[in-house]
Amino acid sequence: MLLTKFKLIRLMSGILETANFLFLKLLFKKPQNIRLFPGRIFRNYMSLVGQDKWLCKSIFELFPGISGKRIILEHLTGEGIETPLDELAYLALITAVKKPENIFEIGTFRGRTALNFALNSPENCTVYTMDLPPNNKNDVLEEAGKNDKLIIKKSEPDIEYKGKGVEYKIKQIYGDSTKFDFSPYYGKMDIVFIDGAHHYNAVIIDTKNAIKMIKQDGVIIWHDFAIYGDYNDVTRAVLDCIPSNRIIQIDSTTIAIYFPNPNS
Ligand SMILES: C[S@@+](CC[C@H](N)C(=O)[O-])C[C@H]1O[C@@H](n2cnc3c(N)ncnc32)[C@H](O)[C@@H]1O
């Protein structure tokens, strides 16, 4: 995957890297989906090769204790965002195996991932989830990319966990993550999940704050990694913050993780 901020060059190189006969068939049969082809092929390539610009491993290699774990999933329609069920299951499995006391999510949207963290964590876990204040989202729109602008307008934090049995675990926080003071949470989080703004500056700031919030034996998770389109900024920003040989993509997904202590 070519990591450049120039989208057109990136997409052209993505086509050169991945195009084959199936690419042409898709182009004729369903041209509206052609932009997804390079990313999907590339992520499968990563899963098969295991190491390129970063590492790629199966969930069993990453968390040997995960075998036999049971998880609960509440699958909800994306309402404009696409989180495949396997990605939701991996987040739930990581939660089940880590048994976290504290999780921090940047980017609630409607609360689906916060709900699933709550469903799979111990009773005493607190899931902090942050999104923009509903009546004050305009400040960030100027810097936001095209997809983020649509998502920000549609976000309704809490709608998907309100009234559910595990709601008591979830603490909704409102703020702009690029300006928020995270210091009360430093060193306290078992899991930090970064899924807020996807432009370069925001991911750099969110990642630096996540590094300060995570415990030594915790895990930082990014969504929307290894994507060719607008969200490619996530990959570039993560690799600019953390050495690439410490970033591990989970099998064929857009999830990347980092263990501050590789032996934890
Ligand atoms: C992709 S969605 C999160 C999806 C959610 N984690 C899920 O899978 O259900 C990104 C969210 O980040 C929020 N967001 C965007 N920029 C932000 C910022 N600077 N600070 C806090 N939240 C932000 C958006 O309002 C949106 O709801």
The ligand as a Gaussian input file, in Angstrom:
#p B3LYP/6-31G(d) Opt

LIG

0 1
 C      -17.025000       6.262000      12.770000
 S      -17.975000       7.057000      13.950000
 C      -17.820000       6.058000      15.379000
 C      -18.504000       4.731000      15.222000
 C      -18.680000       3.927000      16.475000
 N      -17.410000       3.697000      17.144000
 C      -19.306000       2.593000      16.082000
 O      -18.615000       1.759000      15.465000
 O      -20.498000       2.411000      16.310000
 C      -17.017000       8.461000      14.330000
 C      -17.628000       9.373000      15.384000
 O      -16.603000      10.276000      15.797000
 C      -17.198000      11.526000      16.062000
 N      -16.167000      12.558000      15.933000
 C      -15.680000      13.128000      14.806000
 N      -14.755000      14.052000      15.099000
 C      -14.632000      14.058000      16.458000
 C      -13.836000      14.802000      17.375000
 N      -12.948000      15.721000      16.948000
 N      -13.996000      14.570000      18.699000
 C      -14.874000      13.639000      19.144000
 N      -15.646000      12.900000      18.309000
 C      -15.534000      13.100000      16.996000
 C      -18.309000      11.651000      15.016000
 O      -19.305000      12.560000      15.478000
 C      -18.804000      10.218000      14.892000
 O      -19.934000       9.994000      15.678000

